[in-house]
Amino acid sequence: MTEIWFTEKQTDHYGITMKLKETYVREQTDFQDLAMVETEEWGTMLLLDGMVMTTDKDEFVYHEMVAHPALFTHPNPEHVLVVGGGDGGVIREILKHPKVKRAVLVDIDGKVIEYSKRYLPQIASGLDDPRVEVIVNDGFMHIHDHKNTYDVIMVDSTEPVGPAVQLFTRGFYQGIYDALKEDGMFVAQTDNPWFKADLIRNVNRDVKAVFPIVRTYWANVPTYPSGLWTFTLGSKKYDPLEVDESAIPEIDTKYYSPRLHKAAFVLPKFVEDLVK
Ligand code: SAM
């Protein structure tokens, strides 16, 4: 039988390749090229514009690390917003926090939500929870229409291409600041230092121009470019490095832990240099 492989080009001359078992969906939505495939190594995989978004096998790393550092830093995260995140993985992790009364997901592309529910049920499992509100809209618009509303905002967007470009601009971080309550905080995925050092440097600069407390942390996401993935947290009041980790409860996770909470903020020197 002929083998079929998918290659994600991560730079113009480097990529990762994986053997496919089946293609479930391939569709040009109103916003992006969406594919849902079954891979030998990583299970079911969501691709947008040819980029790996999430996979059965390694999704827990990214979704836990977007959600838990902020939610165990803010003392009372009742109202949480996810910008993007249409696969539902971050929402699933947010729901593990009983203090959260309302979790709003705003993804620009309803097809991502629809196909994630159908083909990635264990990732999208929380989208029908009574505490969750799912809105199909541009996250940029939503934050400007909801000032002083959220305790925590998580930006789980695609890379700054297509509809996500505006989610990585300085105006967006001011919009996030204004949508947060006076002691709110936000976290955004901020790509990898091997191929996107300038993005990390620029986002860090832009967030520091808006927030008094800015911290960068990282995790290993094998199916993302380079595998070393960063996150940038901006906070009006609470510092994740001042949390008493002995007070953080053990919850149902496979990557995040009370021991890893502060350790994740210890950066390799070449990454430290980007965010000094
Ligand atoms: N974890 C993935 C990553 O780091 O690349 C992101 C996963 S999630 C599927 C990315 C989502 O961002 C997509 O569903 C896409 O539709 C959404 N998105 C892109 N631009 C957006 C915008 N302006 N407003 C809301 N959602 C947006």
Residues whose N, C-alpha, C, O or C-beta is under 5 A from the ligand:
A	BS01	SAM	V52 M53 V83 G84 G85 G86 D87 V106 D107 I108 D109 V112 N137 D138 G139 F140 D156 S157 T158 E159 P163 A164 Q189
